[in-house]
Amino acid sequence: MTADPEAPGFRRSSAPGGGHRRGPRLRHERLVFARMRTEQDRFADAITAFAGTMGFVYVHAVWFAVWIALNLSLFGPAEVFDPYPFGLLTMIVSLEAIFLSTFVMVSQNRQAARENIRADLVFETNVRAEVWAVHMGKALGLDPEQVEWHVQEILQQSRSAMNPEPGGEPVTPEAE
């Protein structure tokens, strides 16, 4: 069987001996995802990554402590700029929460997109493996219906082992 030189999913690669051979074009989820990232995505990811650390908590604890100490006249009445009940601090913290939640949602959406890419690549790999298995089975002279029946039997045994009926004996996947 001769491969079509323009077939999708194949590329030329150097083979030992100086010749060229056709090989599968393998795609890695990280590379596919990295090509999709924009500067805005990197910015949102950086903020979300920092906001999820203890460093973020420590910075805020110090910031709040200094803010409150200044505005309770602990360093003198001339330093007060946001007297109790700290309306400016409340507004700043509320705005920060709004923006942080937005950055988290952006990152979650990107993570969902990444999972979709991963699922697509896993599906592609599974289809590729299935096609190869069928071709190898034919080359070995195996009966495809018999093989499929055996696969279905093993899958059913596996499902039974995962969800045993009450009072029933668990079935091992090795049992035939």
Disulfide bonds with the S-S distance in Angstrom:
none
